[in-house]
Amino acid sequence: MQDEKVLKAFEEKSWTEIKASSSWQIFKIISEFVEGFEKLSKIGPCVSIFGSARTKPDNKYYKLAEEIAELLVKRGYGVITGGGPGIMEAGNKGAHKEGGKSVGLNIDLPFEQFHNPYIDSDKLINFDYFFVRKVMFMKYAQGFVVLPGGFGTMDELFEALTLIQTKKIGSFPIVLVGSSYWNGLIDWLKDTMCEVEHNIHKEDLDLMQIVDTADDAVQVIEDFYSKYVLSPNF
C-alpha cells in the first residue's frame, strides 16, 4: 500500500519537478562534505574501528574492540567509528574511557542505527549518504581495524582495499580481528579469486593482516608507520 502511494506521488510529478529535486539534492551532498571536512580536518591522527551494529556488550568482540580503542588512545591515536551501537559503540567507549578523541560518523537509517553516548559532542557528524560517509573514513583514518560485521563492514573493508590496490589513495594498515571469522574469507580470496581465477595478485592479499588480540592489532599499525619511516598524516 505504501509503495502504491509513493508510485502515485511520483507519477503526479512533472519531469521538470523531478529534475529540479535531483539538482537540489546536490547541495545536501555538498553540505555533508563541507561539514565532514571542517570537523575532521582538526581531529589529528585517528584509526577507524569497524564491525557489526548488532554485537552485544557481552560479546567477546565488543570487549576486544573496546580494549583496542583504549590501547590506540594510549599510543596517541583518536578513534573513529560509524557512530552506532555494537562494535562502533565499543570503539567509542574505549576511547572515551581513556580520555582520547572519540569520533562518530553516524548514518541515518530506518532501523538499527542510533548514535552511541560515548562520542565527543563536537565530533558527532550525521550523514544521509553512505558514499559521503565512506570518503570521511578513508580520508581521515591512519588505519582500519575491522572486527566481525555484516554487509556494511564488508563494504567499508573492500572499498579501502580497492582504493589502495588501484593507488587512488596511499596505503595504510588494515587489520582484521578474529581469525576464526576472517580465515574462511581470506582462504577463498587466495584459493579462488587469486589462484584459480587470477582476478587479484598474490601481493594484494598482503594489504590485510589477521590478528586475535588487541595488542597485536595496535602493533600492526605501529609497525606500519615505523617500518616505512612514516608518520600519521596530520
Legacy VTK file of the C-alpha trace (Angstrom):
# vtk DataFile Version 3.0
C-alpha trace
ASCII
DATASET POLYDATA
POINTS 234 float
0.000 0.000 0.000
2.803 2.373 0.907
4.611 1.569 -2.340
1.479 2.382 -4.324
1.225 5.796 -2.644
4.871 6.542 -3.412
4.445 5.463 -7.034
1.300 7.590 -7.414
3.051 10.645 -5.963
5.969 10.095 -8.323
3.659 9.789 -11.339
1.930 13.043 -10.433
5.228 14.945 -10.537
6.302 16.528 -13.767
9.690 15.633 -15.206
10.796 19.207 -14.557
9.971 18.856 -10.857
11.848 15.563 -10.641
14.959 17.045 -12.247
14.777 20.092 -10.005
14.537 17.895 -6.940
17.624 15.935 -8.035
19.543 19.153 -8.625
18.773 20.449 -5.133
19.971 17.136 -3.720
23.473 18.130 -4.836
23.507 20.931 -2.269
22.639 18.487 0.517
25.515 16.251 -0.590
27.905 19.209 -0.707
26.829 20.310 2.768
27.682 16.867 4.164
31.134 17.013 2.584
31.741 20.524 3.933
30.697 19.653 7.483
32.792 16.483 7.431
35.913 18.185 6.089
35.636 21.084 8.529
35.226 18.918 11.617
37.570 16.077 10.757
40.452 18.204 9.496
41.089 19.198 13.120
40.993 15.822 14.854
44.605 14.673 14.431
45.737 11.081 13.811
42.942 8.546 14.185
42.215 4.897 13.500
38.810 3.717 12.286
37.208 0.753 14.018
34.563 -1.176 12.067
32.209 -4.020 12.958
28.629 -5.058 13.413
25.994 -2.801 14.933
24.345 -5.953 16.284
27.195 -7.063 18.557
26.116 -7.069 22.207
28.223 -5.800 25.143
28.736 -9.330 26.469
30.219 -10.495 23.154
33.973 -11.127 23.100
34.403 -8.911 20.043
32.690 -5.977 21.764
35.152 -6.259 24.617
38.040 -6.670 22.185
37.033 -3.537 20.246
36.868 -1.571 23.496
40.327 -2.780 24.503
41.787 -1.941 21.082
40.390 1.588 21.315
41.912 2.051 24.768
45.324 0.956 23.527
45.112 3.193 20.461
44.422 6.225 22.646
47.396 5.351 24.846
49.543 5.297 21.689
48.372 8.764 20.710
45.579 7.990 18.284
41.956 9.026 18.329
39.215 6.610 17.322
36.690 6.954 14.505
33.648 4.693 14.263
30.381 4.649 12.398
28.807 6.168 15.492
26.203 3.494 16.143
25.746 0.612 18.596
27.611 -2.695 18.762
31.287 -2.688 17.777
31.037 1.020 16.983
29.852 1.777 20.498
32.654 -0.366 21.929
35.268 1.595 19.984
33.931 4.948 21.118
33.562 3.666 24.674
37.190 2.586 24.863
38.414 5.915 23.504
36.137 7.860 25.841
37.251 5.847 28.856
40.902 6.774 28.222
40.107 10.428 27.551
41.009 10.201 23.868
39.310 11.670 20.836
36.113 9.774 20.081
34.612 10.462 16.654
31.277 9.151 15.362
30.225 9.248 11.715
26.589 8.331 12.152
24.289 7.348 9.281
20.553 7.993 9.236
18.854 4.597 8.792
15.241 3.482 9.298
16.357 0.767 11.741
19.311 -0.269 13.900
21.338 2.911 13.735
21.352 5.490 16.521
24.404 7.244 17.796
26.001 5.913 20.951
26.651 8.065 24.059
30.463 7.798 24.001
31.110 10.161 21.089
32.604 13.593 21.819
29.821 16.129 21.441
31.822 18.171 18.928
32.850 15.103 16.919
29.475 13.618 16.023
28.514 14.006 12.369
25.252 12.703 10.943
25.105 11.602 7.308
22.308 10.720 4.919
24.634 9.376 2.241
26.805 6.310 2.684
29.256 7.375 -0.010
29.981 10.722 1.682
30.497 8.948 4.992
32.926 6.479 3.424
35.007 9.319 1.998
35.455 10.609 5.553
36.592 7.196 6.794
39.174 6.913 4.019
40.446 10.481 4.148
40.930 10.874 7.891
41.986 7.421 9.135
45.588 6.300 9.552
44.480 2.689 9.765
41.458 0.380 9.726
40.706 -2.144 12.446
37.936 -4.433 11.224
36.069 -6.736 13.584
33.314 -9.181 12.606
30.415 -7.482 10.866
27.895 -7.725 8.076
27.404 -6.197 4.638
28.247 -2.669 5.807
31.531 -3.789 7.338
32.422 -5.716 4.183
31.547 -2.681 2.065
33.923 -0.470 4.025
36.674 -3.096 4.012
36.576 -3.725 0.271
36.257 -0.026 -0.519
39.562 0.539 1.283
41.207 -2.457 -0.386
40.082 -1.304 -3.828
41.332 2.248 -3.360
44.718 1.092 -2.086
45.056 -1.606 -4.767
44.310 0.890 -7.548
46.557 3.518 -5.918
43.752 6.032 -5.605
44.844 6.536 -2.009
48.091 5.874 -0.180
48.498 2.559 1.563
47.589 2.281 5.241
47.333 -0.701 7.601
44.180 -2.826 7.511
43.828 -5.180 10.456
41.224 -7.949 10.566
40.494 -9.015 14.133
39.305 -12.581 14.753
40.965 -15.354 12.754
38.020 -17.730 13.175
35.780 -15.142 11.482
38.113 -13.995 8.693
40.145 -17.069 7.741
37.415 -18.518 5.541
37.134 -15.297 3.545
40.907 -14.985 3.146
41.172 -18.632 2.052
38.538 -18.004 -0.644
40.275 -14.844 -1.824
43.580 -16.730 -2.052
42.370 -20.043 -3.488
39.551 -18.945 -5.795
39.904 -15.261 -6.584
43.698 -15.289 -6.823
45.000 -18.754 -7.759
42.078 -20.143 -9.789
40.522 -17.094 -11.454
43.551 -14.756 -11.320
41.344 -11.772 -10.522
43.789 -10.341 -7.991
47.548 -10.606 -7.487
49.041 -12.581 -4.629
50.548 -9.346 -3.275
47.057 -7.852 -2.882
46.428 -10.242 -0.002
49.292 -8.580 1.879
47.142 -5.451 2.224
45.424 -7.148 5.192
46.702 -8.785 8.351
44.716 -11.053 10.669
45.196 -10.891 14.443
43.412 -12.186 17.513
44.467 -9.827 20.292
44.194 -6.130 20.981
47.961 -5.810 21.454
48.640 -7.382 18.067
46.044 -5.192 16.331
47.638 -1.990 17.584
51.153 -3.297 16.944
50.379 -3.807 13.243
49.579 -0.108 12.971
52.640 0.925 14.958
54.888 -1.344 12.873
53.498 0.020 9.611
54.484 3.589 10.369
57.850 2.729 11.900
58.758 0.343 9.053
58.196 2.927 6.370
59.514 5.804 8.466
56.129 7.450 8.135
54.039 9.494 10.484
50.259 9.671 10.535
49.181 12.281 8.001
48.384 15.068 10.483
LINES 1 235
234 0 1 2 3 4 5 6 7 8 9 10 11 12 13 14 15 16 17 18 19 20 21 22 23 24 25 26 27 28 29 30 31 32 33 34 35 36 37 38 39 40 41 42 43 44 45 46 47 48 49 50 51 52 53 54 55 56 57 58 59 60 61 62 63 64 65 66 67 68 69 70 71 72 73 74 75 76 77 78 79 80 81 82 83 84 85 86 87 88 89 90 91 92 93 94 95 96 97 98 99 100 101 102 103 104 105 106 107 108 109 110 111 112 113 114 115 116 117 118 119 120 121 122 123 124 125 126 127 128 129 130 131 132 133 134 135 136 137 138 139 140 141 142 143 144 145 146 147 148 149 150 151 152 153 154 155 156 157 158 159 160 161 162 163 164 165 166 167 168 169 170 171 172 173 174 175 176 177 178 179 180 181 182 183 184 185 186 187 188 189 190 191 192 193 194 195 196 197 198 199 200 201 202 203 204 205 206 207 208 209 210 211 212 213 214 215 216 217 218 219 220 221 222 223 224 225 226 227 228 229 230 231 232 233
